[in-house]
Amino acid sequence: MKLFSHLDDSVRLSDDEQILLDAVRALSRDKIAPRAAEYDRSGEFPWDNIADINALGLNAMFIPEAYGGADMSYAAYLACVREISSACASTGIAWATNYHAMKPVNDFGTEEQKKRFLPKVADGALASLCITEPNAGSDATGMVTKFTPDGDDIVITGGKTFISNGGKADYYLVFGKWSEIDDSKASISTLILEKDTPGFSAGKPEDKMGMRASSTTPLNFDSCRVPRSNLLGEPGDGLRILLQSLNKSRPSVAAHALGIARAAFEDATAYINQRRQSGRAIIGFQGIQFLLADMATDLALCEGWLWHVARMVDEGADDFGVESSLLKMRAGDVAMRITTDAVQLFGGYGYIRDNRVERLMRDAKICQIWEGTKQVHQQFIGRSFIER
C-alpha cells in the first residue's frame, strides 16, 4: 500500500532505530501475531511475548545510556508500540505500560532513584502505572488512596482499580494523597512501590471484552510501608508529574490504537480484493470504494498527526497537551470506526472469531475510554480556545 508506505517512510529515524524497528516488525509478524488469538481466547498474560521483547532489549530504548539503556527517540518508541499492537494489542499495552510508569522516574526522579530502578527496567522488569480508583477515573483528583509519613517510611492505605500489569509488574508507580496536606489537588503525590512490599496485593484479573491477555486488576494497599526515598519529587508534586506524564503517555495510547486500526484496514483490504460477489471482486463496487476511501483518509491523517506530535516531543517542546489530546481522542475514534467497518466488509465472516477483525473490534473499544475518555478530551480541547 503505497499511501502508508510513504507515510511510514516520512518518519525520521536513525540507522540504529530503523534496525531495531525492523527487528520489532519481524518479531511481531513471526512470533507475536501467531500467538495472539490463543492469548485472547485464554486470557493468559503473554509471558512468551514479553520474553521475546526482552530478548531484543526493547525496554532499553526509553532508558538513558547512563542507566543501562539506549535512549532512542520518542518517534522510534511510538513506531514500536504501533507495530507490536498491530500484532497483539494485549502485548502492546503490557509493554507500553513500562514506558507510562517509568518515564516519570527518569523525568522527575532523583539520581539515587534512577540508579536503583532504571537499570532493572532496561533489563526487562515490568512496571505499572496506578492512578484510577472506583470513584476517581477521568477526575483523578478524586482519588482517596492515602500516603501517611511515618519517620523514614510512608504508609500507603487504599486501593486502585483497572490497573494494567496489575499483579505482574515488578514496580508500581502509585499516585495518592499526602495526609498532611488538606487541599484535594495540592496533596497528590507519587511514589514507587516494589512488588514484594508487605500489605500489597493484587485482585483477580478482570474478564474483559478486549485486551483480554493484558492483566487488568484491582490493587489493595493495606498499610504498606515504603521508604521515604521512594517518593518521587516532594509531597504535593503528584499532580504536576501526572499531567506532564499523561502528555507523553496519551500519544503512546494513540499509537496503540492506530496499530489496531492499521491491522484491521490491511485485513479488510486484502479480503475485499479476493472476495467475489455477482461475478467480481467486491472492491469493484462503488459503495465499497467510498467506505474504503473514508477509512484510509482517517487512518492516514491520524497517523500523520502521530508523527507530528512525536517530532514536537523529540524537538523539546514543553507545551503539547492539546496536541496530545487531539491525537488520543481521534485515534481512539479511528480505531473503533475502522475495526467496525472492517467487520462490516467481511460480512458474516467478520462476526466469526476465526477472523482477526472480530478481535480487533473488541480490542479497539477501550481506546475511547482509557487515558481520559473521549468526552474528557473534547472538554479539554474545547476549553483551550477560551480567550483568557
DALINBEL-V174898 format. One line per field, one symbol per residue. ss: DSSP state (H for helix, E for strand, - for the rest). psi: psi as a letter, one per 40 degrees, with the letter a starting at -180 (. if undefined). A space follows every 10 residues. Layout:
# DALINBEL-V174898
ss=???
psi=???
This chain:
# DALINBEL-V174898
ss=-HHHHHHHH- ----HHHHHH HHHHHHHHHH HHHHHHHHHH HH----HHHH HHHHH--HHH HH--HHH--- ---HHHHHHH HHHHHHH-HH HHHHHHHHHH HHHHHHHH-- HHHHHHHHHH HH----EEEE --E--E---H HH---EEEEE --EEEEEEEE EEEE------ EEEEEEEE-- -------EEE EEEE-----E EE-------- -----EEEEE EEEEEEEHHH E------HHH HHHHHHHHHH HHHHHHHHHH HHHHHHHHHH HHHH-EE--E EHHH-HHHHH HHHHHHHHHH HHHHHHHHHH HHHH------ HHHHHHHHHH HHHHHHHHHH HHHHHHHHHH H----HHHHH HHHHHHHH-- ---HHHHHHH HHH-----
psi=hdddddddee hhiidddddd dddddddddd ddddeddddd ddeihgdddd dddddefdde eehidefead giiddddddd dddddddhdd dddddddddd dedddddeii dddddddddd ddeeiiiihg diidfgcdge eeiehhhhhg beihhhiaii ifhiehedid ihhhhahhde hdhddeehii ihhidehheh ihahiigida fdehhhiiih hgfhhiidee hhaiheeddd dddddddddd dddddddddd dddddddddd dedehhifei heeehddddd dddddddddd dddddddddd ddddeeidgf dddddddddd dddddddddd dddddeadde eheehddddd ddddddeedi fhiddddddd dddeehh.
